[in-house]
Amino acid sequence: AASVSNAGSPVLALVIGAVVASLFAAGAWFLLPKAVKSPTDDDMVAVAPVALPHGERASWIRTTSASRGILVAFIVVGVVLAAAEILVVSVTGGGLWWFSIIPVLVLVILLSNLAFTVRIDARGVRIRSVVGFPSISIPLDNLEMAHVIEVQALSQFGGWGVRWNLSGRLGIILRSGEALEIHRKKGLIVVVTVDDATTAAALINGLVQREARVQ
């Protein structure tokens, strides 16, 4: 516009934007599953410890990865980000090349949340992304006990990946279903969705029990 007075009022555009945003928010509200309470003592499956004589070595390793649906969603996000970056750079004649830092950062975060390796041995528990980070290490002397629980990814943790909820749980949530819940003497409870969680919990409880006997 030649002057500010000719630019027109933005009120109508703001109202339309608010209405559209409200409609999308309402749709998302009805599409999301109902909230599920965090696990309580009654929901946890107690697991008997593995009997480990002093000096005997035992370890458990398992890789857990996101479901096919999550992988497809991540691929779609990556394609959209790449297309947006190409469009921005081409329109600006390369003037906003630094804008590519944002989609690259988002892609790195997505990749780091696709798969994790869980390792349990005499040193404790280590949960590490297949790309090297993030990583959670719990030494044996900070382990208290482990249970098996059922997890609802969206309703209990709000999504997938490294999550935190208001009940004081740090989650490595890659799907809904069976999960290993690790109680620490100090620090947040750690929940990781992994197959064969019963064996993992039994080994953790066995290592904790043996450590208590030694002390």
Buried (B, 14 or more C-beta within 10 A) or exposed (E): EEEEEEEEEEEEEEEEEEEEEEEEEEEEEEEEEEEEEBBEEEEBBEBEBBEBEEEEEEEBEBEBBBBEEBEEBBEEBBEEBBEBBEEBBEEEEEEEEEBBEEBEEEBEEBBBBBBBBBBBBBEBBBBBBEEEEBEBEBEBEBBBBBBBBBBBBBBBBBEBBBBEBEBEBBBBBBBBBBBBBBBBEEEBBBBBBBBBBBBBBBBBBBBBBBBEEEE
